Amino acid sequence: MKALCWQGVNDLSVEEVPDPGIRNRQDAVVKVLASTTCGSDLHLLGGYIPAMRAGDVIGHEFLGEIVEVGPDVSRHKVGDRVVVCSFIGCGRCWYCENDLWSLCDNSNTNPGIAQAMWGYETGGVFGYSHAMGGFRGAHAEYVRVPYADQGAFPVPEGVDDASAVFASDAAPTGWMGADLGGVKPGDTVAVWGCGAVGQMAARAAMLLGAERVVAIDRLPERLDMTRRRIGCETLDYTATDVGAELRELTGGRGPDVCIEAVGMEAHDTGPQHWYDKAKQMTRLQTERPAAVREAIHACRKGGSVFVLGVYAGLADKFPLGAMMNKGLTLRGAQMHGHRYIPMLLDRIAKGELSTGHLATHTMPLDEAPKGYDLFKNKKDGCVRAVFRPAG
């Protein structure tokens, strides 16, 4: 079969790789109907995520049709159209039973790497390094899905592929930021980043009752899309002092909840950006945490900051004093998608959550390297490139 393979830093190619098959009784094999790029994939391209090997198949956000099931799969059958969660959860460990699916004890087949990096292993992820289990990714014609009864979810009739694919990762990630960030009716919420996850976090905050939501970015087309399709206010951080604007909008207090949806390659203005970039490129730190710093400083006293962007290791100039002295609650997580995906598919079916507009570029899998070039370099207004293996 064809698949998009990581060959090295900023080097992707479509190659022939062996077809997947059933390896465990709880597996399913899914024929991919659509997969999409994700901002966290760019950290793989840049070489900032360890434990990648040449030939690894990347991609973790997808939906498809089940073509084979193991003997212990009871909730799905051949022919079902399903969204598959990017994280893999067993459904029976302590973490899965407590809805902390991305922390599954049983799905990461290479726990030692993550234990060395973070003290404990995470759950497994499709197409996201051997530190996350070394699973083949979703930019392929077929994918083996472990624990299929837990991680694959039927797509409602009437929901098209271009909308449903974002229920795999972007929509549940954004919803988790608003939910676990503690958004309540009447809150003012600020979201850093107007990519797919940031837009989904902003919409989630609105649906959870926030009185005012402000999304922050620098790209005019993303700011415009967020205003038109999500319906919240926006700020261009290159044109204004974000902290001052947020204080002005909130009567001097600051947002109740700040959601960071940018990650380890954040852009910034001024000399701090070049400081961070130089340290990251020379591997003296792994992150460029400009958005996290700004969120912590902008949040009101006693407020909540939730980190959705992906980070790998260590960050310099972290404002620990601001966090402690302001009495902030700081949380972060990889996506516990299993707890949100069924609800989100239902909201998409009812028209409460719009996701299809995020697919600004659709192309065959053969053109995936071009799609990543558009996505990485923000060309032609690309928010997400969606690949269809069948063309």
C-alpha positions in Angstrom: 0.0 0.0 0.0 1.0 3.7 -0.3 1.8 5.7 2.8 3.5 9.0 3.6 6.8 8.4 5.3 9.1 10.6 7.4 12.6 10.3 6.0 14.4 12.9 8.0 14.1 16.6 9.0 11.8 18.3 6.5 11.9 15.2 4.3 8.6 13.4 3.4 7.9 11.0 0.7 5.1 8.7 -0.4 6.3 5.1 -0.4 5.1 1.5 -0.8 4.9 -0.2 2.6 3.5 -3.6 3.7 -0.3 -3.8 4.2 -1.4 -4.0 7.9 -3.2 -7.0 9.2 -4.8 -8.2 12.4 -2.1 -8.8 15.1 -4.3 -8.9 18.2 -7.8 -10.1 18.8 -9.1 -6.6 19.5 -7.7 -5.1 16.3 -9.5 -3.8 13.3 -8.1 -2.8 9.9 -9.5 0.5 8.5 -9.4 1.6 4.9 -8.6 5.3 5.2 -11.2 7.6 3.6 -9.6 10.9 4.7 -6.7 12.0 6.9 -5.5 15.4 7.8 -2.4 17.3 8.7 -2.0 18.6 12.3 0.2 21.3 13.8 1.9 18.8 16.0 3.1 16.9 12.9 5.2 20.0 12.1 7.3 19.2 15.2 8.1 15.8 13.7 9.1 17.5 10.4 11.4 20.0 12.3 13.1 17.2 14.2 12.0 18.4 17.6 10.3 15.1 18.6 12.7 12.4 19.5 12.7 8.7 18.5 11.7 9.1 14.8 13.1 6.6 12.3 13.4 7.0 8.5 10.5 5.2 6.9 8.0 5.9 9.8 4.5 6.5 8.5 3.1 9.7 10.0 -0.5 11.1 10.5 -2.9 10.6 13.4 -6.2 12.3 12.5 -8.4 10.2 10.3 -11.6 8.3 9.4 -12.3 5.3 7.3 -14.2 2.1 6.6 -13.6 -1.0 8.6 -12.5 -3.9 6.3 -11.4 -6.5 8.8 -12.0 -7.1 12.5 -10.4 -9.4 15.1 -12.4 -12.1 16.8 -12.9 -10.0 20.0 -14.2 -6.9 18.3 -17.9 -6.7 19.2 -19.0 -3.1 18.6 -18.0 -2.8 14.9 -18.4 -4.8 11.7 -16.9 -4.7 8.2 -18.3 -1.8 6.3 -18.8 0.6 9.2 -17.6 4.2 8.6 -15.7 5.3 11.7 -13.7 8.1 13.2 -10.6 6.9 15.0 -9.2 8.7 18.0 -5.6 9.7 17.5 -4.6 8.3 20.9 -5.0 4.6 21.6 -6.6 3.4 24.8 -7.2 0.0 26.2 -10.4 0.8 28.0 -9.6 -1.2 31.1 -6.6 0.3 32.9 -7.0 2.8 35.8 -6.4 5.8 33.5 -8.9 4.7 30.8 -11.5 3.9 33.4 -11.0 7.5 34.8 -11.4 9.1 31.3 -7.7 9.9 31.1 -7.4 8.1 27.8 -4.1 9.6 26.5 -2.4 8.3 29.7 -3.3 4.7 29.0 -1.0 2.2 30.8 -1.3 -0.5 28.1 -1.2 1.0 24.7 2.4 2.4 24.4 4.6 -0.5 23.3 7.8 1.5 24.0 7.3 2.8 27.5 10.9 3.1 28.4 11.5 6.0 26.0 8.7 8.2 27.4 9.6 7.1 31.0 13.1 8.5 30.4 11.8 11.7 29.0 8.9 12.5 31.3 9.0 10.1 34.3 6.0 8.1 33.0 4.9 6.8 29.6 1.9 8.2 27.8 -0.6 6.2 25.8 0.2 5.2 22.2 -0.5 7.5 19.3 -0.8 6.8 15.6 2.2 8.0 13.6 3.9 10.0 16.3 7.4 8.6 17.0 8.6 5.5 18.8 8.3 7.4 22.1 4.6 7.2 21.6 4.6 3.5 20.7 5.9 3.5 17.1 2.5 2.8 15.5 2.1 3.3 11.8 0.3 6.5 11.0 -2.9 7.5 9.2 -1.5 9.0 6.0 -1.9 5.6 4.3 -4.4 3.5 2.4 -5.0 1.2 5.4 -4.3 1.4 9.2 -4.3 -1.2 11.9 -6.4 0.1 14.8 -5.6 -1.6 18.2 -8.5 -1.8 20.8 -10.9 -1.0 18.0 -14.0 -1.2 20.3 -12.6 1.6 22.4 -11.0 4.0 19.9 -13.3 3.8 16.7 -16.6 5.6 16.7 -19.4 5.3 14.1 -20.1 8.4 12.0 -23.7 9.5 12.0 -25.6 9.4 8.7 -25.5 12.8 7.0 -22.1 13.8 8.4 -19.7 14.1 5.5 -16.1 12.9 5.6 -14.6 16.4 5.5 -16.5 17.3 8.7 -16.1 14.0 10.5 -12.4 13.7 10.1 -11.8 16.6 12.5 -13.7 14.7 15.3 -10.6 12.4 15.4 -8.3 15.0 17.0 -8.8 18.7 16.4 -12.3 19.0 17.8 -11.9 16.9 20.9 -8.5 18.6 21.6 -10.1 22.0 21.5 -13.1 20.9 23.5 -10.9 19.4 26.1 -9.1 22.8 26.6 -12.4 24.6 27.3 -13.8 21.8 29.4 -10.7 21.0 31.6 -9.8 24.7 31.6 -13.0 25.2 33.6 -14.9 27.4 31.3 -18.2 28.4 33.0 -21.2 30.4 31.9 -20.4 34.1 31.9 -16.6 33.7 31.6 -14.3 35.7 29.4 -12.0 33.3 27.5 -8.8 34.0 25.5 -7.5 31.5 23.0 -4.0 31.7 21.6 -3.9 30.3 18.0 -6.5 30.4 15.2 -5.6 27.1 13.6 -8.0 24.2 13.7 -7.5 23.4 17.4 -7.7 27.0 18.5 -10.9 27.5 16.5 -12.4 24.4 18.1 -11.4 25.6 21.6 -13.0 29.0 20.9 -16.3 27.4 19.7 -16.3 25.0 22.6 -16.0 27.9 25.1 -18.9 29.6 23.4 -21.0 26.4 23.6 -20.1 26.0 27.3 -21.6 29.4 28.0 -18.6 31.8 27.9 -19.9 35.4 27.6 -16.9 36.6 25.6 -14.3 34.7 23.6 -11.2 36.3 22.0 -8.9 34.4 19.7 -5.3 35.5 19.0 -3.2 35.0 15.9 -1.1 36.9 13.3 -2.4 35.4 10.0 -5.1 37.6 8.4 -6.9 34.6 6.7 -7.1 32.7 10.0 -8.3 35.6 11.9 -10.9 36.3 9.3 -12.0 32.6 9.2 -12.3 32.6 13.0 -14.5 35.7 13.0 -16.7 34.4 10.2 -17.0 30.7 11.0 -16.6 30.6 14.8 -18.2 33.9 15.6 -15.8 35.2 18.3 -13.6 38.3 18.6 -10.0 38.2 17.4 -6.7 40.0 18.0 -3.7 40.3 15.8 -0.7 40.0 18.1 1.6 41.7 15.6 -0.6 44.8 15.6 -1.4 45.3 19.3 -0.3 44.7 22.9 -2.3 41.5 23.6 -2.1 41.8 27.4 -3.2 45.5 27.4 -6.1 44.7 25.0 -7.3 41.8 27.1 -7.2 43.9 30.2 -9.1 46.7 28.4 -11.8 44.2 27.2 -12.3 42.9 30.8 -12.4 46.1 32.8 -8.8 45.6 33.9 -9.2 42.1 35.3 -8.0 39.8 32.5 -9.6 36.6 31.0 -11.0 34.0 33.4 -9.6 31.2 31.3 -6.7 31.3 28.9 -6.2 28.4 26.4 -2.9 28.0 24.6 -3.3 26.2 21.3 0.0 26.9 19.6 2.7 24.6 20.8 6.5 24.3 20.8 7.2 26.4 17.7 5.3 29.6 18.7 6.1 32.8 16.9 6.4 36.1 18.7 7.5 39.7 18.1 10.6 41.3 19.4 14.0 39.9 20.6 12.5 37.2 22.8 11.4 35.3 19.7 14.9 35.2 18.3 16.3 34.2 21.7 13.9 31.2 21.8 14.5 30.3 18.2 18.3 30.3 18.6 18.1 28.1 21.7 15.7 25.7 20.1 17.7 25.3 16.9 20.8 24.6 18.9 18.9 22.2 21.1 19.7 24.2 24.2 15.9 24.0 24.8 13.2 22.1 23.1 10.4 24.7 23.1 9.5 28.2 22.0 7.0 28.9 24.7 6.0 32.5 23.8 2.3 31.8 23.8 2.4 30.0 27.1 4.3 32.9 28.7 1.8 35.4 27.3 -1.2 33.4 28.5 0.2 33.2 32.0 0.9 36.9 32.2 -2.5 37.9 30.6 -4.7 35.6 32.8 -6.6 37.2 35.6 -5.5 36.5 39.2 -6.9 33.2 40.3 -7.7 32.2 36.8 -7.0 29.1 34.7 -4.5 28.4 32.0 -4.8 25.3 29.9 -1.9 24.2 27.6 -3.2 22.3 24.5 -0.1 22.9 22.3 2.3 20.0 22.1 5.6 20.3 24.0 8.4 17.8 24.3 10.8 18.7 27.0 12.3 21.9 28.5 11.5 25.6 28.2 13.6 28.6 29.3 12.3 31.8 30.9 9.1 30.0 32.2 7.1 32.5 34.3 6.8 30.3 37.4 6.7 33.4 39.7 3.7 34.8 37.8 1.9 31.5 38.0 2.4 31.1 41.7 2.0 34.7 42.9 -1.2 35.2 40.8 -2.7 32.0 42.2 -3.3 30.5 38.7 -4.4 26.9 37.9 -2.1 25.6 35.2 -3.1 22.4 33.4 -2.2 20.6 30.2 -2.8 17.3 28.6 -2.7 15.3 25.4 -6.1 14.7 24.1 -8.6 12.4 26.0 -10.6 12.0 22.8 -12.6 9.0 23.8 -14.6 11.0 26.3 -15.6 13.6 23.8 -15.8 12.2 20.3 -19.3 10.7 20.4 -20.7 13.9 21.8 -18.9 16.0 19.2 -20.1 13.8 16.3 -23.6 14.3 17.6 -23.1 18.1 17.7 -21.7 18.1 14.2 -24.7 16.1 13.0 -27.1 18.7 14.7 -25.2 21.7 13.2 -24.0 23.0 16.5 -20.4 22.6 15.6 -18.9 23.4 12.2 -15.7 21.7 11.2 -15.8 21.2 7.5 -14.5 24.7 6.8 -11.1 23.7 8.3 -10.4 21.5 5.2 -9.1 24.3 3.1 -7.1 22.0 0.8 -8.1 18.5 -0.3 -5.8 16.3 -2.4 -4.8 12.7 -3.1 -2.3 10.9 -0.9 0.2 11.1 -3.6 0.4 14.8 -3.1 0.8 14.7 0.6 4.4 16.2 0.6 2.9 19.2 -1.2 0.1 19.4 1.3 2.5 19.5 4.2 4.5 22.2 2.4 1.3 24.3 2.1 0.4 23.6 5.7 3.9 24.2 7.2 4.6 27.4 5.4 1.0 28.8 5.6 0.8 29.1 1.8 -2.5 29.8 -0.1 -4.4 30.3 3.2 -3.9 26.6 4.2 -5.5 25.8 7.6 -5.6 22.0 7.1 -4.7 19.8 4.1 -6.9 16.7 3.9 -5.6 13.6 2.0 -7.9 11.1 0.3 -6.0 7.9 -0.5 -8.6 6.9 -3.1 -8.0 10.2 -4.9 
